[in-house]
Amino acid sequence: MDEDSIAEALGMPKEVVKGVLTGEISDEIINQYNPAKPPEIRVVERKKFHRSKVIGFVSTGGCGASTMAAALSLSLKGHSVLAVDLNEYGHLSNLLGKKKRELTPTVLGWARGSDIDFIITPSVNYDLILGVSDIKEYLASIPNKMASLIHEASKRYEYLIVDCPGIPYLWEEVFQELDLIIWVNKTDPACLHNLQHLENLISPFKNKTMVLFNMAQKGRHRAIPHKMGLSTVADIPYFKKDILTNTERCIKSLVEIIAGKQVRG
């Protein structure tokens, strides 16, 4: 069979089939291919094909999702990375050491009609779309613009690290654009209750959701995500040291899942 016949039989773009046949795309992309949501395929350095990986971090607040997003953005140095601060509190920007000044473009620029290039703040190891400083304007203008922003940005980078909103009614639109959802949770009874309480919202996306326990204490907390059909990627214990240092030290298993042996640094 020729490329056209194979592409038609599999329901795949011809470019993907050609890439597999020439070895420029790994065979495993065939197994991962979902006709309902075709991957964005781009030609990057050395003429090889890569799928943009869009990873979102989410929690109900106070569990460290923004910290994990910052740590992963820093851990993927050497790759093309864009960190996107979509959380209503805009803490990711602070964790990455980027202060919002009066004229600095933020994610609100996208809602106002600015081109994506205008709202990206470049950095040495990653680029960043800064979060909001005005939560009232965020709630008025951002919610129905998040999906289009993620979709557009994913065409330009190897990895998109998204600090997701903590407001449950905003999750569905954002989650649909993510390849991997990292649910960050603590192991105290209140936080474990919250995880169970939100099962109906998480369930439609459970096949691409993994739980990361932050400031983990000893116990049987992993049984809860297991009952929900979710896998646990890591337990990050509490250390009395700089929080980013602690997180980067323990996040290796997550980096390996996302980027495999490609991680440099």
Steps between C-alpha positions, in 0.01 A plus 500: 500500500619852430498795742162627380333159543645450849397850608147445372469157666620627839324836483833677553660803339734399219786691670477270805504183289796627300687583821449149639609334175817709481582457868458870582205417725517211748270203442334557837325809364273259311386343828447843658309642205144607576298595188265704719789723606786482249835609645663821389791389281774750430836489326770621739879480523668230290176453304356263760134487595394563859166513670443799723449384856255712696521431874265663747536525879184541704384493861230650716750753635781496752634158394796617293379469139665829402823389667498172307436684174795729569727209592414307184553809284850533646571125479439489124786737421653430162155455346262750349273577797218747557356544849144636495355653817122453477441485874283775643767589758786532250755341735697308235652822371627586849648153551692534175633838611311710248343810647194649333556867432240747379578462128604133504274290273299232681249232409235773499652625175367191323149572627534855370597381152880526510709263287656214696854620421423825680404335830796257522785607730824330384756357742822297479364149568129552442248757380208617711153642464454694822190467715255767602521756777133600475278206593182693422606553138620139487154369587336736253716435195724191524276194551381458140843581353714239676450210258585706193815634669623150589424372150687784331801487733537122465592542133818688590667302781607147585349529846222718636482509881164639609421617853126434483220695665399385846133573427318176414255644245795606282662156488310323223595742223865506609528124563384421148812671363746317728694184414577429867334627818702494822265523796697634799364402840607494863447197721309663786135394546350824366697490174431130450129574550520771233652254254217252555238776493613606150499151352212573260689795351827309470353170376454597130874573484630218723685326214738795478505601868771409753509593868808654660496513880684803636630533858405134529468332839511128565167330456269325257412810301578331166195278546268794425621582146528126435127458575431791263693330220789745521870419516742671738818639346691595817494582870702811582584510872539816703850636558589818686681661211425719201180366349620501139821317596294236679264462205770479232675234709190279506341569161728274294238228455260754351764638264580147382134433425466821303830517315667164555874493451488816289534724808832679502668687782 
